[in-house]
Amino acid sequence: MTVSFRLATFNLENFDVLRGRESEFERRIAVLRPILRGMAADVLCLQEVDAQKALPHGPRQFLALDRLLCETEYQSYHRAASVRPGSTTPADVHNLVILSRWPIREQKQLHHDIVAKWSWTPPGEGSSPPRPIEIEWDRPLLYAKIALPGDVALHVVNLHLRAPRGVPIPNDRKNVGCVSSRAWAEGQFLAAQRREGQALEVRLFVERLFDYEPNALIAICGDLNSEEHDTPARLLTGTPDEDCETMSRRALVPLGMRVEEAHRFTVVHAERRVLIDHILASHPLAASCTGVVILNEGLQDEVKAKEPVLGSLHAPVVASFALDVETVFNAEHVVTPKES
């Protein structure tokens, strides 16, 4: 039995509907909806999905997303969504959503469930010692166990790591809009700690999946704010050092690298094309991948883009699979770096 399906990831870019800007929202739907339809995804991971209130004192709901998905096949898909850590309702901004044609048997989110929060104290100057700053992820990861046809489990992790923007240092701003070069450097260091620390937590969660199911079909999808050779991506993939002679069966394969170089980008930043949105697949899943496309035609430069952004400043990544259910768990699938 062969199961064919398409897995996609897409950062919707602060997807919200603001009061008094209804016409702008309708124009944005008119741009985004054809993109979603064109992906024809069976499993779709979305990032930066904002949540709204139907009533001033009511709970936040995915009202804008529901309107976007209306009149598309995704409207009837099974759904998993992140919530604000410590609550039962979505955050106001940057939620994660997984949509699946097939049932979601298990879902959870992780936010310092494996890697604990820690603090860092900036080097002191003068007589008053600086206060410790807590290192905490910006948002959780979202996990879903999806029941593919043939009683096969697909493990999907939807992830949005922090962007490389400095964390504000308390009491540093001397004037509005002015940050010292020292605080900028410290803020960048803190941002890297958040990004790499959460990447470690995700990697350790993947290790647990492998402990339970050595040939698991695993995909990490999302906006990693990291290129392939940056530390967060290497933590997630488990890529060996250059002098390592063998590839671990637990290493993940960056499927975006299968796209020809000229089209291998999901964001344009100051005229530089970068691949920061990824689908990372376990070896059994990567071995069944039949093609990868990045829908980046006409993508705007995020530095030069003018408001309002009607589509997204990120391009979707779509991977196609033909999974042989009978043999996938029996074969020793190890994809070499050259093949990936």
C-alpha positions as CSV (number, residue, x, y, z in Angstrom):
1,M,0.0,0.0,0.0
2,T,1.3,3.4,-1.0
3,V,0.2,6.6,0.7
4,S,0.7,9.8,-1.2
5,F,0.5,13.1,0.5
6,R,1.8,16.7,0.6
7,L,3.2,18.3,3.7
8,A,3.6,22.1,3.8
9,T,4.8,24.9,6.1
10,F,3.8,28.6,5.7
11,N,4.4,31.7,7.9
12,L,1.3,33.8,7.4
13,E,3.1,37.0,8.6
14,N,1.2,38.5,11.5
15,F,-2.2,37.2,10.2
16,D,-4.8,39.3,11.9
17,V,-7.9,41.4,11.2
18,L,-7.9,44.8,12.7
19,R,-11.0,46.8,13.6
20,G,-11.7,49.4,11.0
21,R,-9.5,47.7,8.4
22,E,-12.0,45.2,7.0
23,S,-11.4,46.1,3.3
24,E,-7.6,45.5,3.8
25,F,-8.3,42.2,5.4
26,E,-10.5,41.1,2.5
27,R,-7.8,42.1,0.0
28,R,-5.3,40.0,2.0
29,I,-7.6,36.9,2.0
30,A,-7.9,37.4,-1.8
31,V,-4.1,37.0,-2.0
32,L,-3.5,34.3,0.5
33,R,-6.4,31.9,-0.3
34,P,-5.1,31.0,-3.8
35,I,-1.7,30.3,-2.3
36,L,-3.2,27.9,0.2
37,R,-5.2,26.2,-2.5
38,G,-2.2,26.0,-4.7
39,M,-0.3,24.1,-2.0
40,A,-2.9,21.3,-2.0
41,A,-1.5,20.2,1.3
42,D,-2.8,17.2,3.2
43,V,-0.9,18.4,6.3
44,L,-0.3,22.1,6.7
45,C,1.8,23.9,9.4
46,L,1.1,27.6,9.9
47,Q,3.0,30.2,11.9
48,E,2.1,33.7,13.1
49,V,-1.6,33.1,13.3
50,D,-3.1,35.8,15.5
51,A,-6.3,35.3,17.6
52,Q,-9.1,37.7,18.0
53,K,-12.0,38.3,20.4
54,A,-15.6,38.2,19.2
55,L,-16.6,40.1,22.3
56,P,-14.5,42.6,24.3
57,H,-14.3,40.4,27.3
58,G,-14.6,37.0,25.6
59,P,-11.9,34.5,24.9
60,R,-9.5,34.7,21.9
61,Q,-10.4,32.6,19.0
62,F,-9.1,32.0,15.5
63,L,-11.7,34.2,13.8
64,A,-9.4,35.6,11.1
65,L,-8.0,32.1,10.3
66,D,-11.6,30.7,10.0
67,R,-12.4,33.3,7.5
68,L,-9.3,32.6,5.5
69,L,-10.0,28.9,5.4
70,C,-13.6,29.3,4.5
71,E,-14.4,28.0,1.0
72,T,-11.2,25.9,0.9
73,E,-10.7,22.2,1.6
74,Y,-8.8,23.2,4.8
75,Q,-12.1,24.3,6.4
76,S,-12.9,20.7,7.2
77,Y,-9.4,19.6,8.2
78,H,-8.6,18.4,11.7
79,R,-6.9,21.1,13.7
80,A,-4.3,21.4,16.5
81,A,-3.3,24.9,17.8
82,S,-1.0,26.3,20.4
83,V,-2.2,28.2,23.5
84,R,-0.6,30.8,25.6
85,P,1.6,28.9,28.0
86,G,-0.2,28.5,31.3
87,S,-3.6,29.1,29.8
88,T,-6.3,27.3,27.7
89,T,-6.8,29.9,25.0
90,P,-4.6,31.2,22.2
91,A,-2.2,34.1,22.5
92,D,-3.0,37.3,20.9
93,V,-0.2,37.0,18.3
94,H,2.1,34.3,16.7
95,N,0.2,31.1,17.4
96,L,1.0,27.8,15.7
97,V,-1.6,25.8,13.9
98,I,-1.5,22.3,12.3
99,L,-4.2,21.3,9.8
100,S,-4.6,17.7,8.8
101,R,-6.7,15.9,6.3
102,W,-6.5,12.8,8.6
103,P,-7.3,12.5,12.3
104,I,-4.9,13.9,14.9
105,R,-4.5,11.1,17.5
106,E,-2.4,13.1,19.9
107,Q,-1.4,16.7,20.3
108,K,0.7,18.7,22.9
109,Q,2.8,21.8,23.2
110,L,6.2,22.1,24.9
111,H,7.4,25.2,26.6
112,H,10.4,24.6,28.9
113,D,9.1,21.0,29.6
114,I,12.5,19.5,28.8
115,V,14.9,22.4,29.1
116,A,14.3,24.6,32.1
117,K,14.4,28.4,32.1
118,W,17.7,29.9,33.3
119,S,19.0,33.3,34.0
120,W,21.9,35.4,32.8
121,T,23.4,38.4,34.6
122,P,25.0,41.0,32.4
123,P,28.6,42.1,33.4
124,G,28.3,44.9,35.9
125,E,29.6,48.4,35.7
126,G,29.8,50.9,38.5
127,S,28.4,50.3,42.0
128,S,24.9,49.0,41.2
129,P,25.0,45.4,40.1
130,P,22.7,44.5,37.1
131,R,19.7,42.3,37.7
132,P,19.6,38.7,36.2
133,I,17.6,38.3,33.0
134,E,15.5,35.2,32.6
135,I,15.9,33.2,29.4
136,E,12.4,32.1,28.2
137,W,11.2,30.9,24.8
138,D,9.0,33.4,22.9
139,R,6.3,30.7,22.2
140,P,5.9,26.9,22.6
141,L,6.4,24.2,20.0
142,L,3.3,22.4,18.8
143,Y,3.3,18.6,18.2
144,A,0.7,16.4,16.5
145,K,0.6,12.7,15.9
146,I,-1.4,12.2,12.7
147,A,-3.0,8.9,11.7
148,L,-2.1,8.3,8.0
149,P,-4.0,5.7,6.0
150,G,-2.7,2.2,6.7
151,D,-2.4,2.8,10.5
152,V,0.8,4.7,10.1
153,A,1.7,7.6,12.5
154,L,3.2,10.8,11.2
155,H,4.9,12.9,13.9
156,V,4.7,16.6,13.1
157,V,6.4,19.4,15.0
158,N,5.4,23.0,14.2
159,L,8.0,25.4,15.3
160,H,8.8,29.1,15.1
161,L,12.1,30.1,16.7
162,R,12.9,33.6,17.7
163,A,14.2,36.0,15.1
164,P,17.7,37.3,15.4
165,R,16.5,40.6,17.0
166,G,18.0,41.7,20.2
167,V,16.2,41.2,23.5
168,P,15.7,44.6,25.3
169,I,18.1,45.1,28.2
170,P,16.3,46.7,31.2
171,N,17.1,50.3,32.0
172,D,19.4,50.7,28.9
173,R,17.3,53.1,26.8
174,K,18.7,56.6,27.2
175,N,16.4,58.1,24.7
176,V,13.4,56.9,22.8
177,G,14.5,54.7,19.9
178,C,18.2,54.7,21.1
179,V,20.0,51.7,22.4
180,S,23.7,51.6,23.3
181,S,26.0,49.4,21.3
182,R,26.8,47.4,24.5
183,A,23.1,46.7,25.1
184,W,22.6,45.8,21.4
185,A,25.4,43.2,21.7
186,E,24.0,41.8,25.0
187,G,20.5,41.7,23.5
188,Q,21.7,39.7,20.5
189,F,23.4,37.3,22.8
190,L,20.1,36.8,24.7
191,A,18.2,36.3,21.5
192,A,20.7,33.6,20.4
193,Q,20.3,31.9,23.8
194,R,16.5,31.8,23.3
195,R,16.7,30.5,19.8
196,E,19.4,27.9,20.4
197,G,17.9,26.8,23.7
198,Q,14.5,26.1,22.2
199,A,16.2,24.3,19.3
200,L,17.8,22.1,21.9
201,E,14.5,21.4,23.6
202,V,12.9,20.4,20.2
203,R,15.9,18.1,19.4
204,L,15.6,16.4,22.8
205,F,11.8,15.9,22.2
206,V,12.7,14.3,18.8
207,E,15.2,12.0,20.6
208,R,12.3,10.8,22.9
209,L,10.2,10.1,19.8
210,F,13.1,8.0,18.4
211,D,13.5,6.2,21.8
212,Y,9.9,5.0,21.5
213,E,9.8,4.5,17.8
214,P,13.3,4.0,16.1
215,N,11.9,4.3,12.6
216,A,9.5,7.1,13.3
217,L,8.2,9.3,10.5
218,I,9.1,12.7,11.9
219,A,8.9,16.2,10.3
220,I,9.9,19.4,11.9
221,C,8.2,22.2,10.0
222,G,8.3,26.0,10.4
223,D,10.1,29.2,10.5
224,L,13.4,28.4,12.2
225,N,15.0,31.8,11.6
226,S,18.1,29.8,10.8
227,E,19.9,28.8,7.7
228,E,21.1,25.2,7.2
229,H,24.6,25.6,8.7
230,D,23.5,27.9,11.6
231,T,23.6,26.5,15.1
232,P,19.8,26.2,15.6
233,A,19.3,24.2,12.4
234,R,22.3,22.0,13.2
235,L,20.9,21.3,16.6
236,L,17.5,20.3,15.1
237,T,18.9,18.1,12.3
238,G,21.6,16.5,14.5
239,T,24.1,17.1,11.6
240,P,27.5,15.6,12.4
241,D,30.7,17.5,12.4
242,E,32.7,17.6,9.2
243,D,35.2,15.0,10.4
244,C,32.4,12.5,11.3
245,E,32.5,9.5,9.0
246,T,29.0,8.3,9.5
247,M,25.5,9.9,9.5
248,S,23.4,9.0,12.5
249,R,20.0,7.3,11.8
250,R,18.5,10.0,14.1
251,A,19.8,12.9,12.0
252,L,17.0,14.8,10.2
253,V,17.2,15.7,6.5
254,P,16.6,19.3,5.4
255,L,14.3,18.8,2.4
256,G,14.5,22.4,1.2
257,M,18.1,21.6,0.1
258,R,16.7,19.5,-2.6
259,V,15.4,22.6,-4.4
260,E,17.7,23.9,-7.0
261,E,19.9,26.7,-5.7
262,A,18.4,29.5,-7.7
263,H,15.0,28.9,-6.1
264,R,16.2,27.8,-2.7
265,F,14.9,30.7,-0.5
266,T,11.9,31.5,1.5
267,V,12.7,35.1,2.5
268,V,14.4,38.1,0.8
269,H,16.2,40.3,3.2
270,A,18.0,43.4,1.9
271,E,18.3,41.7,-1.5
272,R,19.7,38.6,0.1
273,R,17.8,35.4,-0.5
274,V,17.7,33.1,2.5
275,L,16.2,29.8,3.4
276,I,14.9,30.0,6.9
277,D,11.6,28.1,6.6
278,H,12.2,24.4,6.6
279,I,10.9,20.9,6.6
280,L,13.3,18.6,8.3
281,A,12.5,14.9,7.9
282,S,13.6,11.7,9.6
283,H,15.4,9.2,7.2
284,P,12.4,6.9,6.6
285,L,10.2,9.9,5.7
286,A,12.9,11.6,3.6
287,A,13.4,8.4,1.7
288,S,9.8,8.5,0.5
289,C,10.0,12.2,-0.5
290,T,9.3,12.6,-4.3
291,G,9.7,16.3,-4.6
292,V,10.0,19.7,-2.9
293,V,8.9,23.1,-4.1
294,I,9.2,26.6,-2.6
295,L,6.5,29.0,-3.8
296,N,8.6,32.1,-3.8
297,E,7.8,33.7,-7.2
298,G,7.2,37.5,-6.7
299,L,8.3,37.4,-3.0
300,Q,8.8,40.9,-1.6
301,D,12.0,42.1,0.1
302,E,11.0,42.3,3.8
303,V,13.3,45.3,4.3
304,K,11.7,47.3,1.4
305,A,8.1,46.0,1.6
306,K,5.5,48.7,2.2
307,E,2.5,48.4,4.5
308,P,0.0,46.8,4.2
309,V,1.6,43.5,3.3
310,L,-1.3,41.7,1.6
311,G,0.3,38.3,1.2
312,S,3.2,37.2,3.3
313,L,6.9,38.0,3.3
314,H,7.6,34.3,3.7
315,A,7.3,31.7,0.9
316,P,5.6,28.3,1.6
317,V,7.6,25.1,1.4
318,V,5.8,22.0,0.1
319,A,7.1,18.5,0.1
320,S,5.4,15.5,-1.7
321,F,5.7,11.9,-0.5
322,A,4.9,8.4,-1.7
323,L,5.1,6.3,1.4
324,D,5.3,2.5,1.0
325,V,3.5,1.4,4.2
326,E,4.6,-2.2,4.0
327,T,8.3,-1.7,3.7
328,V,9.1,1.7,5.3
329,F,9.6,0.4,8.8
330,N,11.7,-2.7,7.6
331,A,14.2,-0.9,5.5
332,E,17.4,0.7,6.7
333,H,16.9,4.2,5.3
334,V,19.9,6.4,5.8
335,V,20.1,9.3,3.4
336,T,23.6,10.5,2.8
337,P,24.5,14.2,2.9
338,K,25.0,14.2,-0.9
339,E,21.5,12.8,-1.4
340,S,19.9,15.3,1.0
